[in-house]
Amino acid sequence: MLGYIAALIHNPNNISPDSAPYTSHLEYVVGQQLCGMLGYAVRLPEGTVDGKIYAWGHLTSGGTVANLESMWNCKFLPLSLKWASEGGNPLEAIASAFKVVLCTGVTKSICDCSAWELLNLVPDEVIALRVRICHEFGFSGIHVQKVLNPYLIDTVGKQALEAHFDIKLPARYLISQAMHYSWPKAAALTGIGEGNIVGVPLAYTGHMDIDSLDNILAECLDNQRAVYGVVAIVGSTEQGLVDPLSSIIGLRRKYQALGLSFLIHADAAWGGYFTSLLASAPAGDRTNHAKGTYDPTIALSARTKHELEHLRYTDSITIDPHKSGYIVFPAGSLCYRNGNMKYLVMKSAPYIDEHCYSDSSTMGIFGVEGSKPGAAAVAAWLSHETIGLHRGGYGLILGEAMFTSVKIYSQWVTMGLRSSRVTVTPFIMLPTELEGKAEVEIAAETQAIFDAIVGRSDDEILSNPEARDLIQKIGPELVVQSFAVNFRRADGTLNEDIVEANALNTRIHGKFSLQRPEDCIHDLDLFVGSSLLVPEKYGASLVHFKKRIGLVGDGPVFVLRFVTMSPYPCPADTTAKIANLVQKAAEEEAEKALRRSTVIPSLHSFVMHGEERLFMTYSASFNIASHQYQLAITGDMSEAERRAYIVVRKQHPGASFEMRTTEPSEILPLISRGRARVQITSSSIPSLLMSCEITNINLLHFSPLGRKHLQIAYPETMMFYLYGSPSDAYIEHILVHAPNAQMHGRVVLALPEVDDTAFQTGLKKGFVVRTDILERARMPFSPSHRPTFFRTGLTTKISLYRIDDVSGRSVPSSTGALVNLGQLFAEGEMTLQDDIYIDMDLVNAIP
C-alpha cells in the first residue's frame, strides 16, 4: 500500500520509459522476481545471453488479462513461415535450406513439413524460428518481419490460414471444467471461439481427471486436430485445488513422441505465490523473518508441494500479486518460461521507440494492455523487497494462513460431533474418504482430528507428532475451502432434499455477507462467501460431494466459501469463535428448515373458479412440506352464500378470489372429511367477503410436489389439467419441475368430431391437456421474466387424455414429460378467456 500510494502521487504510465522510466524498470524487476520464485531461469541483473533460455514476466491489470494474453500464442507461426516460403513468395529461397526439428525429434526442411507437423512443433522451436532465419541467412529482423507480415495470423486471421492449409478441424484449448470464467471470455475475444474450449471432466476429488485428458488428447491425435494448449489450474477459485500438473507434463512427453505437441499454461492466479514455500531464504538475507524452529510448510501437503515444483516446466504462468501476494489492485502478472515469447505478443506505436531502451525498461510494447499504472509495479516491488519471496518471507505469511485454514477445516469436519442438529461437509475430503475407507474409519479419523487439533493451542499442535501429521494431510490444498451444511430431521436422519439444503446454506450466507447497499460492514462478525456448484461443471465430483453431504437427486449445490488470508497466528479461541458463529447460525436456520420439511397441521388456501359449480385450485408450494401438493377440488356452499358470492364476482370482473381454511389440518384428512370452515377474500376487496362452510368436497386431481416426485427437466411444451363443464371449463398448469408457476383460468374449447356426452362425462373427472405452448424455452421464470404470455386470447392446439389413463406422474423423466398419457381422447384448439390466475412467487418461496 505504501509503495502504491508513493508512486500514485506521480501517476506514472508504464506504456513507455519516457513517461515512467523508473517504474517501467521496476515492472521488469518484479517480472523477474516472480519468474524466479516460480522456478523459471532468470538473469537479474541483466547479463549476456549464453545460449540458455531465460524467463520474462510483466504486470497486467489482473488474471483475466494474463489468461487472455497467454492465448495469444505461437501455434500458427510455422504455417505462416511455410506459406511465405512457397513458390513465388518472398522466402522461397530458404524453403529447402531452412530446417526445423519436429516434436518427434525428426529434422525436416520446412518445405517438406505437413501442416500437421508444423502445428505441432515444440514451443521453443517455434519461438526461435524468426531469430534463426536472421542468423542463418543474414537477414535483418525488420526484413523478416516485413515479409512475414502478409502471412501472419495477426494479418490474415485464423480462417485464412486454415483455408490455405486445408485444416478442417479447428484447434482446441483443453482446461479443467473448474475453469475461471475468464477462459471462455478470452476464447471469444481472440477468435478461438468458446466452442473450442474443451472442459476436461473432473475426477471425484475436483481436480482435472487425467484419464479424461489422456482420452481427449488421443482423440485429437487420431483426428489430427491440433491442441493450442492444456491449462492446469493451480489454486481453483472455488476450492483452491491444484491440478495434477506433473501428470499433464508427462502426457505432453508421451504425445510429443507420437506427433502431438502443445503449450502448457498454469493458471496460478491464486496459487503462484505459494511457491515461496519451496525456496529457502538466501544466507544472511535481510528479508528472512523466520524465527526459531517453526516450519511454515507444516500445512503444505506432499502432493501440493510436488505439483508446485513442476511449475518450472510450464510454458507460461498467470500469477496475481493482488491475490496471494497481498498487493493492492490492479496487479496481475504473466510469466513466460522462454522470455523470447514476448516478441510474439509485441505491438508498438510511433511514439514508443522501443529501440532506444533495454529489455529492462521497455514494458508497454508487450502484451495486451498499453497504459498501465506504474504504481502497481512499485507496490509489488516494495512488497517483494520487504517481505522476501522465500520460505522466510512470503512463505512464512502464506504458511501461517494455510495453518489457520487447516485448523478451521478441522472445526468444520468435527461439527457433527458437537451438534446434534447440523453437519458440515467440506468439499475437500479427509484422507480416509480419499482412500475409500469404511464409515467407522472415517469416524475414527474425525475423532482424532477433534482430539488432536480442535481447541488446541499452536504449541500443543506443533509439539504433538500425531497432530503435526494430521495438519499436513488434511484440509485445503491452499487457503480456499468450501463446505455445505446439512440438517438432521426429527428422527435423526439427514435431510436428503437438495433444495432444502441449498436454502439452508443460502440463509447462513445471508447472515455473514452484505446483501444490500444499506447493510453495514460493522454489523457482521464474520464474512463468508458462497458459490453454486453445478452438475455441468463439477460432474462426478459433485455427485460424490452430494453423497457425502447426504443429498439425493439432481441439481446444483449451494456452498459456503471461506478464504483464510490473515498472516497472523490464529489462536484456538478465535477458530472456535468462527466455528461457533457458523454453528449458531446453522442451527437457527436448521430449525426453520425442519419446520418447512415436516408435514404439520396447517391452514390451506385455494383459488376459486366457477359460479354454477365451484372449483377450487390449491395454492401449492414446492418448499413447504405441508403444502407440497398440486390438487383441485369441487365443493358446495349454501344457496344464499353462493348467490352472494356470485354477485360480488360480477361486481369485480377480473378479480381473483381466495378461499382459506380457518382450522389447521393436514390437507388429505381435510379432503377426506368432505367439509371445511373457510373464509373467502379477494385482493380487490379490502374486507373479508364471507365466512362459510364448504361441503361435499370432492378431489378432482392430486399430485405430490416433493422433490422425489418431480421430473428432472422441464417438458418441451406445457401440459394442463382440464376440468369443469363444456360451457364452463378451466385449465391448471401441471407442475412437473421446479421452479415454476401456477397458472389457471377459464378456456373455450373447439373439439371437432367429439361426442358431447363422452366429453361432458370426462370433464367431471378431468383431462390432461398437451399443448404446443413452449415450456422448456420459457423456464425458469424470474422477477424480470414473468409468464406474461398467459393472458386472454392465448390460443393453442391441444391433445386431450383422460386423467384416469395418465400414469407415471411420480416417475422421474429426463424429458420432463409425464411417462404415459394413455390413449388419445381428442384433438382440437383451446383459447384462454378470463378468470386468470398466475403465481410464481408463493409457489417457489422458501420462508
N, C-alpha and C positions, 0 to 999 in steps of 0.2 A: 504493500500500500504506500509506504514512504517513497519508494522508487518511482511508482506511478505518478504520485502527486508532484514529486520534484520535477519530473520531465513534462508533466501536463502543463505546467506553467509556460513552457516554451512551445508546446503543441507541435513537436517535430513530426514530419511526414516521411516515413521510410520508403517512399516511392523512389527517392534519389538521394545520393550523398550530398547533392547541392543543398537540399532542404533539411537534411538530417545526417550530417557526417558522422557524429559520434554514435547516435542511436542506431544507425544503419550498421555500423561496425559491431555494436553490442548485440544486434539481432543475429549477426553471423556467429558471434561467440556463443550465444545461447543455443543456436542450432548445433554447433559443435559439441557443446556440453551435453545436450540431450542425446546426440548420436553416440557419444562415448558412454554415457550411462546405460544406454540400451544395448551396448555390446558391439556397435559398429567400430571399424577402424577410423581414427581421426588424426588429423595433424593440426595441432594448435600449440604455439603459434604456427603460422603458415611456413611450410618448408618446401623443399624440392620434391616434385613428384618423382618417385623412384621406381615406377612400373607397378606399384601396388594400387589397389583400389581404396580410395578414401571416401568417407561419407560426407554428406552435406545436409543441412536442415535449415528450415526457416519458420517464422511465425505466420500464423493465419488468424482470422477472427474467431475460429472455432473448429471443432472436429468435423462439422458438416462440410466446410470449405476444404479441409485437408483431405477428406474422403473423396470429394469431387475431383480435386487435383490428382489424386492417386489413380483415377480412372483415365486421366489424360496421358495414356501410356504409349509405348513404342511398338505395339503389335503390328501395325501396318507399314512401318518404315521400310522393312526389307522388300515389300511388294512395290513400294514407290521407287526404290532404287532399281529393282529389276525392270520396271516399266520404263524408267529413264534410260536404261541401258539397252533397250530393244532396238531393232534395226531402224535407223533414221532418227533416233532420239539422241540427245546431247551426250550421253555417257556410253554410247555404243562401243567406243574404242576400248573400254575396260571390261566389257561383258565377259569375255573368256578368261581374262587375266586375273580378275578380282575373285578371290575365293572366300568362302565362308565355311565355318565349322557347324555342322548340323547338331541338333541336341543328342543325336545318337553317337556323335564322335566322328562321323564321316566328313571329309573335306570335299567340297564341290565348287566348281565355278558358279557364279550367281546365275549365269545364263542357262545352266543345266538344272537348276533347282526348280522344283514344282512349287506352286503357290502354297500347298500344304506344308512343304518342308520349310519354306521361308516364314510362314506364320508360326512356326514352332522353334525358331532359333532361341537359344537361352538369352535372358535379358542382357547380360554383359556383352554378348556377341552383337546384339542389336545396337546397344549404346555406343559401341566402338566403331560402327560402320563408317560414319562420316569422317571421323578423325583418321581412320585407316586409309580412306581414299586420298585424303590430303597428303599423308606421309608416304604412301606407296607410289603415288603418281605425281607428286609435286604440285598438286592443285592448291589454290588458296581456299580458305574456308568460305570466303564470300562467294567465290565462283561456284563451289559445290552447292552452297545453299541456293544460289540463284538458279542453277539448272535443275535442282531437285524440286523447287517450289511448285512448278505446274503439276507435279505428280503426287504431292503430299496430301495426306488426308485432310490437313488443315485447309488446303486449297480446293480440292475437288470433291471432298466429302466421302464418307464411307461407302455410299451406294455406288459411286463411280468406280472405286477400286474393286468392290465386289463384282460389279458387272464386267470389268475388264478382265478379271481373272476367273470369271465364271464360278464364283463362290455362291452356292445355293443356300447353304445353311449359315445364318449369322452366328458370330462368336458369342460366347456366354461368359458371364461372371458367376462364380459359384460362392455362396456365402450362407452361413447358418441361417435357419428360419428365425432365429432370435435377433436378426439384424436390426440395427438402428434405422429409423425412417429416412435418414439421410441417403441411404444407398439407392433405393428406388428413385428418390428425387434426383440424385446425381446421374443415374442412368437416363432419366428423361431429359435432363439438361444437356448431356454430352451426345445425345442421339443414339446411344447404345440401345435404349428402349427398356422400359421396365419389364417387358416380356422376356428379355434376355438376362434378367437377374434370376438365377435359379436358387431357390431356397433349399438348402440341404436339410433334410429332416433331422430332428433332434433325437439323441438317444434318451433313454428314460431318465438319465441324470440331468438333462437340459443342455448338455454340450452337443456340438456338432457330431452327428453319428458318422464315424469314419468309414464304416462299411457302406453306408449310403453314398458318401462322397466317392469311394472307390468305384461303385457301380455306375455313377453318373459319368465319371471320367472314362470308364471303359466304354460306355455308350458313345461318348464324344469321339473317342479314338476309332471305334468301329465305323461311325458315320462320317469320319473326317470333319468334325465340327470343332473349330478352334476354341480354345478357352483363353480369355483375356487374363484371368487371374482367379486365384482362390483366396478368400479373405478369412482370416482367423480372428475371432473376437477375443480380445484379452481384457476381460472385465466387462461383461454384458451390462447394459443399462439397468435391467430389471433384477438380475440375480447376482451380478458381479462374477459370473462364471468365466473361466479361461478355457478356450477351445483347445483340443489336442494338437497344438501346433507342431510338435515333434513328429507326430504321425502324418500330418499334411506334408511336411518336408520329406518324409520317407516316401510318400506316394509320388511326389514330384520326381524323385530319383527313379522310381520304378517306371513311370510313364515317359520320362525323357529317353530312357533306354529303348522304349517302344515307338518313339517318334512324336510324342505329345509333350509340349512344354508350356509353361505358364508362369506368370508372376505370382508371388506370394506377398500379400499385404496383410499387415496386422493392424486391426482397429483397436489400438491400445489407448484410446482417448482416456478411459478410466484407469487402466492398469499399468500404463507405461512407467510411471514414477516408482512403482513397487520394485523395479529392477534395482533401485538404490539399495535394497536389502541384500543384493548379491555382491556388492563391492565393498571391500574393506577401505577404511579411511587411510589415505597416504600417511606415512610416518611423519609425525610432527605437524600434521595439518591443523591449522587453527580452527577449522570448522568441525573437528571431531569432538562432538558433545557427549559421547558415550562415557558413562561413569560406572566404575565397579565391574561386576561380572554379568550384568544384565544383558541378555541376548535378545535383541529386537526381532529376531526371526523365530521366536518361540511359537508364534501362531501361523507361520508360513509352512504349509504342508509340503511334503516331499514332491507331490505331483505338481503343485503350482510352481514350486521352485524349478523343477525340471522344464516346464513349459516356458517360463520366463527366460531361462538360459538359452532357449532356442530362438529368441527374438533376433539374435545376431545373424541368423541365416535367412531372414526375410529380405525382400527387395525394398520395401518401404514400410513405414510405421506412422500411424496417426497417434499423437500423444498431446494431451491438453494440459498445459500448465495451470489453466484456470479450473481444473478439476482436482486431481490428487496432488497437484503442485501448489495448492493453496494460494494461487495468484489471482488478482482481480481480473474480471472480464474486460476486454476480449483478449484471450491468449490461448489459441490453439497452436498446433505445430504439425509439420510433416517432415519426416526424416527419410533420406534416401541412403541405402547401403552404398550404392555407387553414385558418388556425387555428380558425375557427368550426366546423370539422368536429368539434372536441372536444365540442361541445354535443350532438351526435348519439350520443355514446358516454358520456353522463353519467348517473350514478345517484348518489343521495345517501342519507343516513340522518339521523334526527332529531338525532343527536349530532354531526353535521358541519354546521355552519352556514356554508354557502358564501357567503351574502350579506354576511358580516362581513369578508370578505377580498378582496384584489385577485387578479387572474389570476396575479400573480407569486408568490403564496404558496399558493393552494388548488390542490393537485395530486391529492389522493386521490379526488376525486369523479369523475374522468375515467378512462375505460379499463376494462379487465377486472379488474385487481387492486385490492384495497383496501389492506391493510397492506403497506408496502414499507420496506426498510431505508434510513434517511437516510444511512447510511454510504456507500452506493453513489454517492449524489449528491455527497458530499464528495470521494470518491476521483476521480470523473470531473472535477469542477470543478478540483480542485487540479492534476490532470494537465494539463488544458487550459490553465490559467493558467501553469503552469510550463513546459510544452513548447511550446505555441502551435499553433493549428490552421491552419497555413500551410506554405509550402514550406521555410521556415527552421526549422520545429518538427517536427510530426509528419511532414511531407513529407520532411524530412531523414532521419528514422528509417526510414520505410517505403521511401523511395528506396534507402537502403543495403541494406535487406532484399531489395528487388527486384533490385538489382545482384548481390548474392550468389546469389540464386535463378537468375539467368541464367548465372552462372559455373558453378554446379553442373549446370544443364541442359547446358551445354557439355561437361561431363565425361561425362554420360550419352550424348549423341549421338555422341561420339567414342570410346566404349569399344570399339567394334568395331575401331578402328584399333590399339588396344593389346592386345587379347586375341584369340587365335585360337579360343577355346572358347565365348565368350558374346557376345551383342549386347544392347544396351539400346535400347528404343524408347519414347520419351516419347509420351504421348497428344497433346501439343501438337506440331504439325508444323513442320518447317523451312519457310522461305519458298519454297524450290524445290519442296517437296512440295505446299504450298498451291496453287502455280501449275501443278501437274501436269507439272513438267519431267521430263526423261529421267533414268534412274539415274545416268548419267555426270555430269550437272549437280548432282544431289543429292550425289554422292560428292565433287565438287569443292567444294561449299559446306561439307560436313562437314570436309574437309581444311583449308579456310580458317579455320574455327572453331578447329580444333586448333592451327593455326599462330599465329593472332592472339590467342587468349584462353586456351586451356588452358596452365597452368603459368606464365602471365604475371602480373606484379605489377599492382596497380591503376594505378600510374603508367604502366607500359608500355601498358596497355589504353587509358587515357584520353588518352595522347599519340599514339595510332595512329588516324588517321581511319577506316581500314578496320575496326578493332576497335570503335570507337565506333558506327559504322554498324550493325555486326552486333549489338551489345548491344541496340540499340533495336528490332531487327527479330525477334530470336529469343527463345525461352524463354516462360515462363509469362506470362499477362496480368497476374497479380498476384504472389502468392508461393506459391501452392499448385500442385504439379505431381505427376502420377502417371506411372508408367512400368512397362513389363513387360520382364523378362529372358527371353531365349531362349538355347538352346544349339545348338552345331553337332554333327552326327553325325560318325562316324568318317571318312566320305567328304567332310566339309567342308560338306555341305548343312545347311540349317537344319531343326531339328525342326518338324514340322507338326502334331503332336498337341497339342490344346488341354489335355487332362488332364495330360499331362507338363509342359507349360509352367506350368499352374496349380500343380502340385505343386512345381515348381522355385521359383516365386515365394513359395509358402506357406512353404517351408523357409527361404528367405532372410529372410522376415519374422520367422520364429521366432528367428533369430539376433540380431535387433535390436528385440525387443519383450519385454515382461513377459507370460509366458504363464500363470503360476501365482502364487497369493498368496505362496508362499515365495521366488519369484525376487527377486534383489537388484538394485536400480537401479544400484548401483555396478559391477556386472559387465558393464554394457553400455557400449560405446564410442560408440554411435550409436543414436538412436531413429528407426525407420521405421514409418510407418503402412501401412494396407492398405485395399483396397476391392474389391468384386466388381462388375464392370460386366456387367449382364445385358442380353440382347437386347431384352427387352420395354421396357426403359427407354432404352437407348442406340441401338437401331435401326441406321440407316445408318452412324452414326459408329463403332459397334462393328465392323460389317462391314469398314469401311475400316481401322480400327485393327488388326484381325486380319491383314488382308492385309499391312500394313506390318511386323507382327511376324514374318510368315511362317507363320501358322497357317491351317489348313484345317478347315472344319466349323462346326457349330452349337455353342451353349453359351456360358456366361458366361466372362469372362476375369478372373482374379485379378491385381490390380495392386498395386504398391508406391506408397505416397503419401508425399511429402516436403514439409514446410512450413518455409519459411525465415523466421524471425521475429527473428533477432538484429539489434539496431540498430547493432552494431559492425562495422567493416570486417573482411572475411574474407580473410586473405592466401592466396596461391596454395598454400602448403604445407598449409593447412587444407582447402581444397576438394579438393586431391589426396589427402589422408588419407581424407576421406569417400569419395571415389571408389574408393580402393584397398581400403578395408574392404568395400565392397559388391562390388567385383570379386573379391576373395579368396573371400568367402562364395559368390558366384555360381559361381565356377569349381569350388569344392569340391562344391557341390550338383549342378553340371552333370555332373561326373564320375559321380556316383551315378545321375543321370538317364540318362546314356549307357549305363551298365551295365543299367539297368532296361529300356531301349528297344532293346536289342540281343539277338538270339537267340543264346544260347550253350549249350553242353552243360550240363545241369543234372540234379539229382535230381528225380524226379516222384512225386507221391502220388496214390493212388486210394482212394476209399471202397468197401469191399467189400460186396456183397449176394449173396444166394442160398446154397444148400447143395449141391443136386444139380448145379447148373450155376452157375459163378462169374460174377458180373457186377461189373465194376469201373468206377466213375464217377470221372472225372478231377477233381482239385482244381484248379480254374481260377483265373485272376487276370486282371482287366481291365487291370492296370497293370504287369505284368512280361511282356515280350515272349516270353520262353521258355515262358510258361505261359498265353498268350492264346488258349486253345482250350477249347471245350466238346466233350467226347467221352466215349464209353463203350466198353469192350472186354469181351470174354469171354476166358477162358483156363483152362488146366488146371494142377493140381499133382498130385504123385504120390498114389496112393490112400491111402497111410499118412498123408501130410501133410493130405490133405483130411479124413480121418476125425478126426484130432487137432484140426483147425480147427473142425469141426462140434461136437465135444464141448465145446470152450471157448465157442463161441457159445451153446450151450444152457445152459451154466453161468452165463452173463451175459446174460440176456434184456434187450433194450433198449439194450445197449451198441453203439457203433459201432466198426468195425474198419477200420484204415488199412493199405494196402499201399504201401510206399515203395521205389523202386529204390535200388540200392546203388552203381551206377556212373553218373557223369554222361553224359548223352546228350541229343541233341535228340529231341523226342517222336515225330516221324514216322519217323525211322530206327529208333527203338526198336520201334515197332509193326511196321514192315516186317520186322524180324529175326524176329519171331514168338516171341521168348523173352526173359526178363529175370530177373536175380537180384534178389530183393526181401526186405524184412523186413516182418513183419506185427506190428502193435501195436494196442493199444486203450487209450482213455483210462480204462477201468475196471480195467485190469491194469497194475500199476506196472512190470513187467518185459517184456522182449521175448518175444513169443509164439513166433515161429519165424522162421528164415531158410530160404528155399527158392527154387526156380526155377519161374517161371510159363511154361508152354509153350502152343503152339497159340493164340497171341494173335490175335484177330480183332476188327476195328473194327466197332462197331455203328452209330455215327453220329459225325460230325465237323463242327464249325463253328468258324471263326476268330472271335475276340473282339476283334480290333484295332478301333480307333475307326472306321475307314472301313467296317467290316463291320456295325456296329450300326445299328439304326434310330434315328430322331431323336426318337422319343417312345415312351412305354410303350404296350403294346396295351391295349385296353379290358378284355379278360379274359385269364386266364392260359392258356398252352399248355405242354404237356409232351411229352417223348419217352416212349414206352411200349415196353418190351421184356421178354423172359423167356418164360414159358410160361403157358398158361391157368391152371394151378394155382399158379404162382409168378411173378407179373407185377410189374414195377417201373416207376415213373414218375420222370422227372427234369425239373424246371422249365426251360423253354427261355429262355435269356438273350438278349434282343434289345435291351436298353437298359441303360445303367449310370447310377448304381449299382444293385445288385440283390442277390439272394440265391440261393444254390444250395440247392435243396430236392428231396430224393428219398426214396422209400420204397416199401414193398410195398402193392399195392392188390388189391381184389377187384372184378371187373367183372361187370356184368349187361348182356348184349348179346342181346336177344331177336331171333330170326329171323336169326341169323348162322351161317354154315356153320363148324362146328368145325375142319374140316381147313384151310379157307382162312384162318381166324383164326390157327391154330397156325403155319401156314407164314408168314403175315405177321409174326408175333411174332419169328421168327428174324432178320428184317431190321429190324423195328421199325415203329412207327406214330408219327405226330404226333397229339396229342390236344388238341382245343379244348374248354375247359371254360367254365362260367358263373361261375367264381371271379373276382371283380374284381381287376384288377392296377393299372390307372392310378389308381384311387381309393385304393389302399393304398400306393403308392410316393411317395417313396422311404422305405425303412426307415431306422431310426436306432437308437442305443442305447436310447432311450426309446420306440421304436415298432418292435418286433420282430415277425416273422411268426408270432405265436402261434396264428393260425388254422390253421396247417398241423400238424394233430395227428390222432391216432387218432379215427376216426369221421367225419371230414370227407367229406361226400358231395356229388357234383356231377353234373349232366347233362353228357354228353360227345358229341363227334363225332370219329370216327376217320378218319385219312387215311394211306394207305401212305407210308412215309418216302421211297420211291423216286420217288413222284409229286410231292413237295414241291420247288418251285423258288423262286428269288428270295431265298434266305436272306441274301445279301450285298447286296441292293439296298435302299438307304435308303428308308424309307416314313414319311410324316408321321403315319400312324395307328399305327405301331409293329407292324403285323401282318406276317406272312410274306406275300409278294406273291402267291403262287399255291400253294394247298394241294392242288390236283389234285382228283380225283374222290372224293366221299364214300364211305367203305367201310362204315361202320356208325354207328349212334347208340345210346345207352344211358345207363347210370349207372355211376359209379365211386365206391368208398369206400376211403379211406385206412386201412390196417391198422396195420402196425408197421414195424420196421427203418427208422425215420425219421431222416433226417439233415438238419440245417439249418446253413448257414454264410452269414453276411452280413458277416463281419469279414475273413477271409483273402481272399475274392474281390475285395473293394474296397480292400484295404490298399495303401498306397504306401510300400514300405520305403525 
